[in-house]
Amino acid sequence: MNPPSPFPSTRPPAPADWSALVSACRPKIRTALAESIVPFWWRAIDGQHGGVFTCWNNAGTRLLSRDKFTWSQGRFAWLWSRLADATTGGLLPGNADRFLAQAEKTVQFLEAHARLDDGRCAFLLSEDGQVKEAVPGQGPAPSIYADCFVVMGFAEFARVRRDAAALDFVWRLFGHIEQRLAAGGFPTHPAPVPPGHRSHAVTMIHLNMTLVLRAACEFLGDARAERARERALAAAKEIFDVFLLPGGRIAELVPVDGARDDTLLARHVNPGHALEGLWMLLSVAAREGRADWLARATEAVRYALAVGWDAPHGGLLYFVDREGGAPAGRAGDSVYENGVRNSWDKKLWWVHSEALFASLLCHRLTGDAAARTWFERVFEYTFRVFPQQDPTVGEWIQIRDRHGVPVESVVALPVKDPYHIARNLIQCLELLSAPHPPLLP
């Protein structure tokens, strides 16, 4: 039996100091979106074929390739749909119909070119939609994550467009993904899960997908909303039961046999993934009235921020050891382990934007003072370090070294992705503008 709801009749009242955060942060967030981030991506749109060009250098000044990663195209469909919603609600300036029209072109591009004959989604497409092989020898679909982001993009478009019929396609693709997850052995490029381990990232992306799908179904009155809710609860429970360890650490990888606790794979922490998953867990806990889940998620937010924070230089490190500092433990020579070792001290855009929303939502839902302090610390660092200073370019310089200096480096995919920054800043803006925490993921 679930514990009594902490919010029996209404959603939680705002913390006493909430208005000060609203006054200090909302104008900066709105300006960053309206004057820097969104204008950059309008210039990157492919007006002929649909979708968006994402293969920019780190500074956003040179387009390196016109190829299109399905991963990023699905995210763009989500983002431009959500921006249409934000302009309709008066949170941001702009023409909602124009945003939604471009989201529709992206959805149509993916529908026409991304789905393979076997039901999977291609990972990489040419400018005009021809399937390409991103990883030599691994075929056209080396990552199930691409399929998941297509589901999210289509579901959000269906919600904002109020297109109930579009959900049928979404559910077919979602069902195919769930079959593959149940069967196991699915690829997860660019971070292949080492054999003998369970991946928090896989479960977290599954949770994210089901939350977006649930929101669309509920908004459109689709009877499958309860199924989406059940799948979201199952994913959240898996994170709480398997990956959230005593003390608040979310393990990125958990050995199946439980006997390799001294390895780099078992010891390392991914603060960005932890915080990204935690705002989803906080949302589920609040909606379901799970006071125990809220308490555990709050502890985990504090842990991820504390262990990931680079005290000498500020900002959050990409990977750390569970005790803090450089990842440690017995290690092999796998793609995953080499990725951790080679990029652990990078300061990445998406890690900080996810930290912003996770800490802000945690403070809003629980009143936790430590979460507020962390939000203010991350906000100051993020808005000082990451924004592109040239207003003619805009957006953020996304990859920096430990000292905050921009570096030309590829982390995960060779793209400047139009997702985390804008998504999290929109979510922060929604939260800072609403009398109660919004229910949408």
N, C-alpha and C positions, 0 to 999 in steps of 0.2 A: 504494500500500500504506500502511495506517495505521502510525504509529510504534508502538514497543512500549508496552504498557500500563504506566502508572505504578503500577497496583494489580494485579499479576499474579494474586494469589490472594485477597486480602481488600481490603475498603475501607480507606481511609487511617486510620491511628491518630489519635486526638485530639491536637491540639497540647498541648505541655507545660503551658500555662497554662489549658487548657480548663475545668478544674474551678472556677477562680475566676470565670469568666464565668457558669457554671451557677449558682453560689451567689448571684452579684450580681444576675442578670437574670431567671432563671426565675420566682422568686416574684412579681416585679413584673408580669411578662407574664401570669402565671396570674391574678393578682388583677384586672388590667385587663379581661381577657376575662370572668371569672366574675362580677365584681361591677359592671361598668360597661357594657361593650359589648354582651354578650349580653342582659342584662336590657332594655336600650333596645329592641332589635329584637324581643324577645318582645312588648313593648307595642305595636309597630307592625304586628303581623300582622293580616291580614284573616281573621278566623275564619269568616266567612260564605262568601266566594267563593274563598278561597285566595290565596296570594301575600302581599305585604307592601306597606305604604304607605311610600314613600320621599321624597315631595315635602315635606320639612320645611324650616324655616328653618335657617340655619347652626348656631344654638345647639341645635337639636333640641327647641325648646319649643313650636312651632306647626306644625300640619299645614296646608300651603298648598293642597294639591290631593289628591284621592283617585284621580287617574289613575295608571296603572301603566305605566312604561317596561319593555318586554320585556327590554331590556339588563339592568336591575337585577333583574328577576324570575328570569332565568336564573342570574345570579350568586347570588341568594338560595338557589335550589335547590342549587347547589354548596355554599354555605356551611353550610346547615342539614344537609346530608348529611355533610359533613366534621366538623361538630360532633358528630353522632351517633357517628361513628367515634372522635372524641377522648374522648367520655365512656365509650364501651365500653372503650377502652384505659386509662382511669383518668387521663388527662391533665387532664381538667376535670370538675367536678361536673355532675350533671344526669341526666336520663332519656333514654337513647339512643332508645328507642321514640317518645318524644314529639317529639324533633327530627326523626326520620325520617318520622313521620306528617305533620308540617307540610311537610317537603320534598316528600312525595308529593302533598299538596294543591296545592302550587305547580306541580309537574310536570303534574298533571291540568289545572290552570287554563290553563297554556301550551299543552298538547296540544289542549285544546278550543277555544282562541280565537286563538292566536298564528300558526298556520300559515295562510298565504293559499293560494288556489286554484292559483297559479302556482309554489308550492313555497317561496317566500320567507317570512320571518317579519315580521309587523307590528311596527312600532317602538313604537307607543303604543296602549294599551288603556284603556278606561274601567274603573271599579271592578268592574263585572260582566262585563267582557271584550269590550265593543263596540270595534271597530277605529276609531281616530281618526287624523287627519292631524296629525303633530307639526310639520311645516314646511309652511306654506301653499304649495300648488302642486307639492309634491314627492311626493305620493302616500303610501300607507300604509307603504312600506318604504324610507326614505331612508338606511339604513345597514346594510351587511353585518355590522357588528360585533354587532348584535342577534342574528343567526342564530348567530354563533360562540359567544356566551355561552349561548344555549339549548342548543347541543351540549354545552358544558362542564357545565352544570347537570344535564342528562339523563344524561350519561356518569358523573358522580360519583354521582348517585343510584343508577344501575344497579349500580355497583361496591359501594357500601355496602349496598344492599338485596339484593345478590347475585341480581340479576334479569337473567339473560343475554338473555332475550327482548326486554327494553327496548333492548338495543343495536341491534336491527334498525332501529328508528325513528331512532336516533342516526346510524347509518351512512347512511341515506337522506338525511337533512338534511346531513350532512357531504359526501356526494357532490355534492349540489346546490351547496353553497358552493364546492367545488373547481372545478366547472364554471364558475361565475361568475368565480372568480379567474383561471382560465385564459383566459376570454374577454375580461377587462378591462372597463373602463367601469362598474364597480360603485360605488355611492355609499358615502361614509364619514362621514355626518353624526355628530358636530357639527364635524368637522375635514376638510372636503373636500380631497382631495389635489390640489394645483395641477397643471394640465396640464404634461406634459413631465418629471414627476418620479416616482421610485419611492419608496415609503413604507416605512420601517422598522417603523412601527406595524402596518401590514397584515401583514407577515411575522412580526412578534413575536406578534401575536394568533393567527396560523395555527399558530405553533410551540406556543403555550400550549394551543390546542385539541387538537393532535395528542398532546401529552404527557398530557393528561387522558384522552383516548381510549385511548392506549396502556396507561396504568395500569389502566383498567377492563377492557380486553381481556385483559391478562396475568393480572389477579386472577381473572377468570372463566373462564380457559382458552379464550378465543375465538380461533379461528384467524386472525382479522384483526389480531391484535396485531402481526405482522410488517409488515403493510402500514402500520399506524400508526407503527411504528418508522421505516420508510423515509421516510414523509412528514415526520416530525419531523427526521430527519437532513437531508433536503433543505432544510427551512426553516432549520435551524441553519447549514448550509453557505452558504445565500444570505446570511445576516447576516454571517458571517465573510468571504465573498468580495466582497460588494457594499457593505455598510454600515459594517463595522468598518475604519476607515482607519488608516494608519500613525500611531503615537503613541498609539493607544488610543481615538480618538474614534469614537463611533458616530454617524454622520450620520443625522438624522431623515428628511431628504429628500436624494435623490441625483439630480441632473439626468441625464436619459436621454442627452443628447448630450455631457455632461461639459464643456461650455463656459461654464457660468454659475457659476463657483466664487466670484465676488465678490458674489453676491446674499445677502440676508437668508435666503432659503429654503435656500441651500446652506450658509451659515455657522452658522446657529443650532443649538444643542444642546438637547435635552430630557433633562435628567439623570434624571428619574423614569422615562421610557420606556426610556432606556439601561439603568438599573439593573434594571428589571423584566425586560427581555430577558436581561440578563446572568446572573441567577440560573438562568434556563432553560438558557442556554448552558453554564454551569458544571455543571448536572445532566447534560446530554447528554454533555459532555466526560468527566465522571467515569465514567458508565455505559459509554461506548464506549472507554474507555482512551486518549483522545486527549490526550496530554501537551502537544502543540502548541496545541490549543484551550484547554486549561486556562491555559497561560501567557498567551495573548493575551487571554483573558477577564479574568484577574487584572489585567493592565495596564489594561484598559478600565474595570474597577471603580475603580481608583485615579484614572484620568483623570476619570471622570464625577463622582466625589465632590469632587475638587480643583477642577475648573472650575466646578462648580455651587454650591460653598460660598460663602455670603455672609460674608466675613471680618469686616466691621464689625458685623454684627448677629447672626450665627449662622444656622444653618439652610440649607436648599437652595432656591435660586431655581427658579422654574418653567421659564423659558427663559433661556439665556445665549448669548453669542457663543462661538465656538470658542476664542477667546483669553481668555474670561472677561468678566464684566460684561454690560452691556445688549446685546441683539442688535444687530448692525451689518450694513451692506452695502446695496447697492441694493435698493429694495423698491417693490412696487406697492401696489394697494389691494384685494387679494383677501381673502376671508373668513379664510383661514388666516393671512396676514400681519398683518391687523388683530388677530387673536386673539393672536398672539405679542407684538405691540407693547403691547397693552392689558393683558396679564396676566403679563408676564415676571417682575415683581418680587413676585408673590404667593408666599406660603408655604402649600403644600397638604399636607393630611394624607397622601394616598396616595403622594406623592413620598418622604416620610420613612419610611413603613412599608416601601415597596419597598427603600429604601436599607438599612434595618435587616437585612432578610433577605439581600439580595445580599452585603453586607459580612460578615455572620456566616457564611454558607455558604462564601464565598471563604476566610475564615480557617480554617474547619473542614476544607475539602478540601485546602488547600495549605499551611497554617501561616503564611500571609503576615502579617507583623507589621503592615504598614501597614493591611491590611484590619481587623485587630483594633482598631487605634487609631481608625480611622474609625467602626467600629461603636460604640465607647464614646462617641465625640463625638456621633454622631447620636442614640444612645439617650438621652444626657443632655438634649439639646435637645428631642427629641420628647416625652419624658415630662414635661418641665417646661412645655412650651408648649401642646401640643394637647389634653390631656384636659379635658373639661368639669368645672369645679370644683364644680358643684352635684350632689351625689350622688343627688338625687331625679330628675335628668334622665339623667346618665351619657353614655356615648359620648365622642366628641371633637368639639370645635369645629373644623370641617374647613378653613375658608378664612380666612387671616389676611394682613395686609399685611406689608411687608418688616420692620417692627419687631415683628411677632408679635401685633398687635392684631386681634381678630376683625373681619371685614367682611362685610356682607350683599352678596354678589356671586354671580353665576352663572359658573362655569367649566365648560365642556363642557355638561353637562345640569343642569337645575334640580332636582337631587335630592341627598339625603344618602345616599350609596350604601353598602349594607351588605356591602362586599366587601374592599377593599384592607386596611383596618386589621385586620379579623378574620382574613382569609386569611393575611396575613404574620405576625401574632402567633401564630396556630396553627402555622404552619411553623417559626417560631423556637422555639416550645415543643416541637414534635416533635424538632427538631434538638438542642436542649439536653437533652432527656430520653432520647435514643437512644444506645446504645453505638456505633452506626455511622450515617453519614448516611442518612436514609430515602430510598427510591427514588421515592416518589410525588412528583409536581410540586406 
